[in-house]
């Protein structure tokens, strides 16, 4: 009997304990965690959709649209709508539809901040993919097709290196920008003005809270905060001049820059070859990526600011003004040009065999007579030439807002001692005087140099935005080495302007002549090592009109031939478009060898 009662009470105790546990769990679910489970229930029928703001429109100085936005659609995954079993199945199906591996999809999902948020898997999805996903919505729970605006460049490759392109933010970029309101999946500027002015262009995203049915289809909008579009941007670029520059460079590697010498505004900046920034709106194929990564063509490089070249004879401007300012030459100086110049037993030849006879300094510039500058360079020395070069804005970044600008190089004995642990030789001063040896310039530095000549000594920072952005408003003066271009003698400037004007009217720059707008300029042909061969870069720098300059231009064509026959015609076409002078050769859209008037040596 006692055993029976013991068993009864033990059984009753177990039942009571189970009931207590169940009651406690019920209380927890109904009362303690009621809010949590209500939220989960709402989560099964509510979605928060972020609405990216349209990026600001980018225009040229005359209002021509260069970058805008267009409507597109993206495939978005809502991770919290899926069970583990559903997740694996959905990822497999999506991978086949989007041509993405499961690993790619999971990588996007697992990015910082994405685990519990909607994940944009692919943007700019084609209509066929959209239709397939819509038809198979029941088999793709948690998957949504959502509208968005993507960047659109209506003129394709046009101005691509200046504009840059946009793309999805990377994990590394997110680490640096998360405190500025950026999120995983955001589209940001990657290069060019898109990158520099991303904060202004991107705007503020909107939000929509929508109710969906069991199939995930929207039923109604419960709340909405509209996006705020980004700010528009007006560039200093003149699209008409830019177009001529790009057409003239087609088929070549090179760059062209046009500046307003009175303000520093960039009127044109072309780099060839180029790329279409629209390619980056979607996924880039391996074949296209190989094309963009080509080590020889380097279409992604903005050669105007990121490539440096030996300047050749355009550098003769430096020893020319240095000799006049320092008293090593004047308008009455004379030289006997024989075509040869010796430094000790080493022979330096002129470009013209036999030379030019008795010449003055102006003719030395007009006909680009090497031996005159050899002698001046040897007498003045590298340190003096380097000071004058830096005074004209060379050897340092110009300060343009675009990323990846390089400094170029203005060498001197101290630099060589530090770089090579070697002394400087007289022959190196001779080479430096004609822009060979260690001297390296970027096309934009060459444009700043000739712009500084055009405005009688004011080194202006190149500006890309109207009105000037905050970082563009201050012109950085050249380093103070006791050489100030604005204080150079009036006679120095007068002699230089006359010499450069005659270089175009009767010398090596004749291919840049245009009726009604006399130009001043200098040609250059610089040897460049290419394996065991040496090929010539063609340079030309100029400004016009001579008496009151409104445009200053630099052009380089890599390994294309002499500056007078290759680069000067490009600058001539750009000036014709700028001044509205008809160009009879506009049917030809690329630079072609055409002998200039006068001599061809440069």
C-alpha positions in Angstrom: 0.0 0.0 0.0 2.8 2.4 0.9 4.5 1.7 -2.4 1.4 2.5 -4.3 1.0 5.8 -2.6 4.6 6.7 -3.2 4.3 5.9 -6.8 1.1 8.0 -7.0 2.6 11.1 -5.4 5.8 10.7 -7.6 3.7 10.6 -10.7 1.6 13.5 -9.6 4.8 15.5 -8.9 6.1 14.9 -12.4 2.8 16.0 -13.9 2.8 19.1 -11.8 6.4 19.9 -12.8 5.6 19.5 -16.5 2.5 21.7 -16.1 4.5 24.3 -14.4 7.2 24.3 -17.1 4.5 24.6 -19.8 2.7 27.4 -17.9 6.0 29.3 -17.5 6.8 28.9 -21.2 3.3 30.1 -22.1 3.7 33.2 -19.9 7.1 33.9 -21.5 5.6 33.7 -25.0 2.4 35.6 -24.3 3.7 38.3 -22.0 7.5 38.5 -21.6 8.4 38.0 -25.3 5.1 39.2 -26.8 6.7 42.3 -28.4 9.5 40.3 -29.9 7.2 37.8 -31.6 4.8 40.5 -32.7 7.8 42.1 -34.4 8.7 38.9 -36.1 5.1 38.4 -37.3 5.1 41.9 -38.6 8.4 41.2 -40.2 6.8 38.4 -42.2 4.5 40.9 -43.9 6.4 44.2 -43.7 9.4 45.3 -45.6 11.6 48.4 -45.4 12.9 49.3 -48.8 15.7 51.9 -49.1 15.3 54.2 -52.1 18.7 55.4 -53.3 18.8 59.1 -54.1 19.4 60.0 -57.8 23.0 61.3 -58.1 23.4 64.9 -59.0 23.7 65.7 -62.7 27.1 66.7 -64.0 27.2 69.3 -66.8 29.8 71.2 -68.8 30.2 75.0 -68.6 27.5 75.5 -71.2 24.9 73.2 -69.7 25.6 70.0 -71.8 24.7 66.9 -69.7 27.8 64.7 -69.1 26.5 62.4 -66.4 22.9 61.7 -65.2 20.8 58.8 -63.8 18.4 56.3 -65.4 15.8 53.9 -64.0 16.9 50.4 -63.6 16.1 47.3 -61.4 18.0 45.3 -58.9 17.7 41.8 -57.4 17.5 42.1 -53.6 17.6 39.3 -51.0 15.9 39.6 -47.6 17.8 37.2 -45.4 15.4 37.4 -42.4 12.6 36.0 -44.6 14.4 32.7 -45.1 14.8 29.6 -43.1 18.2 27.8 -43.3 16.7 25.2 -45.7 15.2 27.8 -47.8 18.4 29.8 -47.9 20.4 27.0 -49.5 17.7 26.4 -52.1 17.2 30.0 -53.0 20.9 30.7 -53.3 21.3 27.8 -55.7 18.4 29.0 -57.9 19.5 32.6 -57.8 23.0 31.6 -58.7 21.8 30.0 -61.9 19.6 32.9 -62.8 22.2 35.6 -62.2 25.2 33.7 -63.3 26.7 34.0 -59.8 28.3 31.3 -57.8 26.8 30.5 -54.4 30.0 31.7 -52.9 29.6 35.1 -54.5 26.0 35.4 -53.2 27.1 34.4 -49.7 30.0 36.8 -49.7 27.6 39.7 -50.4 25.2 38.5 -47.7 27.9 38.1 -45.1 29.5 41.5 -45.6 29.6 43.8 -42.5 26.1 45.2 -41.8 24.4 42.9 -44.3 23.5 39.9 -42.2 20.1 41.3 -41.1 19.6 43.8 -43.9 18.3 43.6 -47.5 21.2 42.6 -49.8 21.4 44.0 -53.3 22.8 41.0 -55.3 22.8 42.6 -58.8 21.9 45.9 -60.3 20.8 46.8 -63.8 19.1 43.5 -64.3 17.8 42.7 -67.8 14.1 42.3 -68.5 14.3 38.6 -69.1 15.8 37.9 -65.7 13.1 40.1 -64.1 10.4 38.2 -65.8 11.8 34.8 -64.7 12.1 35.9 -61.1 8.6 37.2 -61.1 7.2 34.0 -62.5 9.0 31.9 -59.9 8.4 34.1 -56.9 6.9 31.2 -54.8 10.2 29.2 -55.3 12.2 32.3 -54.5 11.0 33.5 -51.1 12.9 36.5 -49.7 13.8 37.7 -53.2 12.6 41.0 -54.6 12.9 43.0 -57.8 13.3 46.7 -56.8 13.6 49.8 -58.8 16.7 52.0 -58.5 18.5 54.7 -60.4 22.0 54.0 -61.7 24.6 56.3 -63.2 24.4 56.9 -66.9 26.9 58.7 -69.1 25.0 59.6 -72.3 28.1 60.2 -74.3 29.9 57.0 -73.4 33.7 57.3 -73.4 33.5 61.1 -73.5 35.5 62.8 -70.8 35.7 59.5 -69.0 39.0 60.1 -67.1 37.7 63.4 -65.7 34.2 62.2 -64.8 35.3 58.8 -63.5 32.7 56.1 -62.7 30.6 54.7 -59.9 30.4 51.2 -58.3 29.4 49.3 -55.2 31.2 50.2 -52.1 33.9 47.7 -51.1 34.6 46.4 -47.6 37.7 48.5 -47.3 35.9 51.6 -48.4 33.1 50.9 -46.0 35.6 50.8 -43.1 36.7 54.3 -43.9 33.2 55.7 -44.7 30.8 54.0 -42.4 30.8 57.0 -40.0 29.7 59.2 -42.8 26.4 57.4 -43.4 27.6 54.9 -46.0 26.2 51.3 -45.9 27.0 48.0 -47.5 25.6 47.9 -51.0 25.8 51.7 -51.6 26.9 53.0 -54.9 29.8 55.5 -54.6 32.2 57.4 -56.9 35.3 55.4 -57.6 37.5 57.7 -59.7 37.4 61.3 -61.1 35.0 63.9 -60.0 32.5 61.2 -59.2 34.9 60.2 -56.4 36.1 63.7 -55.3 32.6 65.1 -55.1 30.7 61.9 -54.0 29.4 63.5 -50.8 27.7 66.3 -52.8 26.5 64.1 -55.7 25.1 61.1 -53.8 22.2 62.8 -52.0 20.2 61.2 -49.1 18.4 57.9 -49.6 14.6 57.6 -48.9 12.7 54.8 -47.2 9.4 53.0 -47.8 7.6 50.6 -45.4 5.4 48.3 -47.4 3.1 45.4 -46.6 3.5 42.2 -48.7 1.4 39.1 -49.1 2.4 35.5 -48.6 4.2 35.5 -52.0 6.2 38.6 -51.1 4.3 40.8 -53.5 3.7 44.4 -52.3 0.1 45.1 -51.1 0.3 48.7 -50.0 2.7 51.4 -48.9 2.4 52.1 -45.1 4.9 54.9 -44.8 7.3 56.7 -47.1 10.2 59.2 -46.9 11.2 60.4 -50.3 14.9 60.5 -51.3 16.7 63.8 -51.6 18.6 64.0 -54.9 22.3 64.9 -54.9 23.5 68.3 -55.8 24.2 69.1 -59.5 27.8 69.9 -60.5 28.9 72.2 -63.3 32.4 71.7 -64.7 34.7 74.2 -66.3 35.0 71.8 -69.3 33.9 73.1 -72.7 32.4 70.0 -74.3 33.0 71.3 -77.9 36.8 71.7 -77.3 36.9 68.4 -75.4 35.2 66.7 -78.4 37.9 67.9 -80.8 40.7 66.9 -78.5 39.3 63.4 -78.1 38.7 62.9 -81.9 42.2 64.2 -82.6 43.8 61.8 -80.2 41.8 58.8 -81.5 44.1 55.9 -82.5 47.0 57.2 -80.4 48.2 57.1 -76.9 48.5 60.6 -75.4 46.8 63.5 -73.8 45.7 67.1 -74.4 44.9 69.8 -71.8 43.4 73.3 -72.4 43.4 75.9 -69.7 42.1 79.5 -69.4 45.3 81.3 -68.5 43.4 84.1 -66.8 41.5 81.8 -64.3 43.1 78.4 -64.4 39.8 76.8 -65.5 40.3 73.5 -67.3 38.6 73.8 -70.7 39.5 70.3 -71.9 41.3 67.3 -70.6 41.6 64.3 -72.9 43.5 61.1 -72.4 43.7 58.3 -75.0 42.9 55.5 -75.1 39.8 55.9 -72.9 37.0 53.8 -71.5 33.2 53.9 -71.2 32.2 54.5 -67.5 28.8 52.9 -68.3 30.6 49.5 -68.3 30.8 49.7 -64.5 27.1 49.9 -64.1 26.9 46.1 -64.2 29.3 43.2 -64.0 32.4 43.4 -66.1 33.2 40.3 -68.2 36.7 38.8 -67.9 37.5 39.7 -71.5 36.6 43.4 -70.9 38.6 43.5 -67.7 41.6 42.2 -69.6 41.2 44.9 -72.1 41.0 47.6 -69.3 44.0 46.1 -67.6 46.2 46.1 -70.8 49.7 47.1 -69.7 50.5 48.9 -72.9 47.4 50.8 -73.7 46.4 51.5 -70.1 43.0 52.9 -70.9 42.1 53.5 -67.2 45.1 55.8 -66.7 44.5 59.6 -67.0 47.6 60.4 -68.9 47.0 64.1 -68.4 47.8 63.9 -64.7 49.2 60.4 -64.0 51.8 59.9 -66.7 55.1 61.7 -66.9 57.3 62.1 -70.0 60.6 63.7 -71.0 59.5 67.1 -72.4 62.0 67.5 -75.1 62.3 71.0 -76.6 59.2 72.5 -74.9 61.5 72.7 -71.9 63.7 75.2 -73.7 61.4 77.8 -72.4 63.1 77.4 -69.0 66.7 78.1 -70.0 65.5 80.8 -72.4 64.0 82.9 -69.6 66.7 82.0 -67.1 69.4 83.2 -69.5 67.5 86.5 -70.1 66.9 87.1 -66.4 70.3 86.1 -65.2 72.3 88.0 -67.9 73.6 85.0 -69.8 72.0 86.3 -73.0 70.0 89.2 -74.4 68.3 90.2 -77.6 71.7 91.1 -79.2 73.5 87.9 -78.3 74.8 85.9 -81.2 76.0 82.3 -81.7 77.6 80.4 -84.5 75.5 77.3 -85.1 77.5 74.5 -86.6 75.3 71.6 -85.6 77.9 70.3 -83.1 78.8 71.1 -79.5 81.5 69.5 -77.4 81.7 69.0 -73.6 85.3 67.8 -73.3 85.6 65.1 -75.8 81.9 64.3 -75.8 80.0 65.4 -78.9 76.4 66.7 -78.7 74.7 67.1 -82.1 72.0 69.4 -83.2 68.9 68.1 -84.9 70.0 69.8 -88.1 73.2 68.6 -89.6 75.5 71.6 -90.3 73.6 73.9 -88.1 72.1 77.3 -88.9 75.0 79.7 -89.2 75.0 82.9 -87.1 71.8 83.1 -85.0 70.3 85.1 -82.1 68.3 83.9 -79.2 65.0 84.4 -80.9 66.0 82.3 -83.9 67.3 79.7 -81.5 63.8 79.3 -80.1 62.0 79.6 -83.5 64.1 76.9 -85.1 64.6 75.0 -81.9 68.4 75.1 -82.2 69.8 72.7 -79.7 73.4 73.9 -79.6 72.5 77.4 -78.4 70.7 75.8 -75.4 73.5 73.4 -74.8 75.8 76.3 -74.3 73.4 78.2 -72.1 72.6 75.1 -70.0 76.3 74.4 -69.5 77.0 78.0 -68.4 74.0 78.4 -66.1 74.2 74.9 -64.6 71.4 72.5 -63.4 70.7 74.3 -60.1 69.8 77.6 -61.8 67.6 75.9 -64.5 65.9 73.8 -61.8 65.0 77.0 -59.9 63.4 78.6 -62.9 61.6 75.4 -63.8 60.0 75.2 -60.4 59.1 78.9 -60.6 57.0 78.0 -63.7 55.1 75.3 -61.7 57.1 72.2 -62.7 58.4 69.5 -60.4 55.3 69.5 -58.1 51.7 68.6 -58.3 49.6 71.3 -59.9 46.9 70.9 -57.2 44.0 69.8 -59.5 41.3 68.1 -57.4 41.5 64.8 -59.4 43.1 61.9 -57.6 46.4 60.2 -58.7 48.3 63.3 -59.9 52.0 62.7 -60.1 54.8 65.2 -59.5 57.0 64.8 -62.5 60.7 65.5 -61.9 63.0 68.5 -62.1 66.4 67.1 -61.3 69.4 68.9 -59.8 72.8 67.8 -58.3 71.3 67.3 -54.8 68.5 65.1 -56.1 71.0 62.9 -58.1 73.3 62.6 -55.0 70.3 61.3 -53.0 68.8 59.1 -55.7 71.9 57.6 -57.2 74.8 58.5 -54.8 76.6 60.0 -57.8 77.8 63.5 -58.8 76.2 65.6 -61.4 78.1 65.9 -64.7 78.3 68.8 -67.2 76.8 66.6 -69.9 73.7 66.2 -67.8 73.2 70.0 -67.7 73.5 70.0 -71.5 70.9 67.3 -71.8 68.6 69.0 -69.2 68.7 72.2 -71.3 66.7 70.5 -74.1 64.4 68.6 -71.9 66.2 65.2 -72.0 68.0 63.2 -69.3 66.1 63.0 -66.0 63.5 65.8 -66.6 59.9 64.5 -66.6 56.7 66.5 -67.0 53.0 65.6 -67.0 50.8 67.1 -69.7 48.9 69.2 -67.1 52.2 70.6 -65.8 53.2 71.5 -69.3 49.8 73.3 -69.6 50.4 75.2 -66.4 53.9 76.2 -67.6 52.6 77.6 -70.9 49.6 79.2 -69.1 52.1 80.9 -66.7 54.0 82.2 -69.7 50.8 83.5 -71.3 49.7 85.5 -68.2 53.2 86.8 -67.5 54.1 84.8 -64.4 51.0 83.8 -62.5 51.0 80.1 -61.6 47.4 79.2 -61.3 45.9 76.0 -59.8 43.8 74.2 -62.5 40.1 74.4 -61.6 37.5 71.9 -62.7 34.3 73.1 -61.0 32.1 76.3 -61.4 32.0 78.0 -59.1 35.3 76.9 -57.8 35.1 74.2 -55.1 36.6 75.1 -51.7 39.8 73.1 -52.4 40.3 74.9 -55.7 40.0 78.5 -54.5 43.6 79.1 -53.4 46.5 79.2 -55.8 49.6 77.6 -54.3 52.7 79.7 -55.0 55.8 78.0 -56.3 58.5 77.3 -53.7 60.4 80.4 -52.7 63.8 80.0 -54.2 64.4 83.7 -55.0 62.9 83.3 -58.4 59.4 85.0 -58.8 57.9 85.0 -62.3 55.7 88.0 -61.7 58.8 90.1 -61.0 60.7 89.1 -64.1 61.7 91.9 -66.4 59.2 93.2 -68.9 61.9 92.7 -71.6 62.2 89.0 -70.7 58.5 88.5 -71.2 58.4 90.5 -74.4 61.3 88.6 -75.9 59.8 85.2 -74.9 56.3 86.1 -76.3 57.9 87.3 -79.6 60.0 84.2 -79.9 57.1 81.8 -79.2 54.9 83.7 -81.6 57.4 83.5 -84.4 57.8 79.7 -83.7 54.2 79.3 -84.8 54.1 82.0 -87.6 57.4 81.0 -89.2 59.0 78.1 -87.3 58.5 74.6 -86.1 54.9 75.2 -84.8 53.4 76.2 -88.2 50.8 73.5 -88.1 49.0 75.3 -85.3 48.4 78.6 -87.2 44.8 79.7 -87.4 43.6 82.8 -89.3 42.7 85.8 -87.2 44.1 84.5 -83.9 47.9 84.6 -83.8 49.2 81.9 -81.5 52.5 81.5 -79.7 53.9 78.0 -78.9 56.8 75.6 -78.8 57.2 72.1 -80.3 59.1 69.3 -78.6 60.3 65.8 -79.7 61.5 63.7 -76.8 63.3 60.3 -77.1 61.8 57.6 -75.0 63.4 54.2 -74.3 61.2 51.3 -75.6 63.0 48.1 -75.1 66.2 48.4 -77.2 64.6 51.0 -79.5 64.1 54.8 -78.9 60.9 56.2 -80.1 59.9 59.9 -80.2 57.1 61.5 -78.1 55.6 64.5 -79.9 54.9 67.6 -77.8 53.3 71.0 -78.4 52.4 73.8 -76.0 50.8 77.1 -77.1 48.5 80.0 -76.2 46.4 82.4 -78.2 45.8 85.2 -79.0 49.3 86.4 -78.4 48.4 89.9 -77.3 45.6 88.8 -74.9 45.6 85.1 -74.3 42.3 83.3 -73.7 43.4 79.7 -74.0 46.6 77.7 -73.3 47.1 74.2 -74.5 49.5 71.2 -74.1 49.4 68.1 -76.3 51.5 64.9 -76.2 51.3 61.9 -78.5 53.3 59.0 -77.2 55.9 57.5 -79.6 54.1 59.1 -82.6 56.8 61.3 -84.1 57.8 64.9 -84.1 55.8 67.5 -82.2 55.6 69.9 -85.1 54.0 67.4 -87.4 51.9 65.4 -84.8 51.0 67.4 -81.7 50.8 70.9 -83.2 47.9 70.0 -85.5 45.9 68.7 -82.6 46.4 72.0 -80.7 45.5 73.9 -83.9 42.1 72.0 -84.2 41.4 72.7 -80.5 42.0 76.4 -80.9 39.9 76.6 -84.0 37.0 75.1 -82.2 37.6 77.4 -79.2 37.6 80.5 -81.4 34.9 79.3 -83.7 37.2 79.2 -86.8 36.1 76.6 -89.4 38.5 73.7 -89.7 38.7 72.3 -93.3 40.2 69.1 -92.0 37.5 68.2 -89.5 36.4 65.3 -91.7 39.6 63.6 -90.4 39.0 62.7 -86.8 42.5 61.7 -85.7 45.9 63.2 -85.8 47.8 62.4 -89.0 51.3 63.3 -90.0 51.2 66.7 -91.8 54.4 68.7 -92.4 54.1 72.1 -90.9 55.1 75.3 -92.6 58.8 76.2 -92.2 61.3 73.9 -90.7 60.3 70.5 -89.2 63.1 70.1 -86.6 62.0 70.5 -83.0 
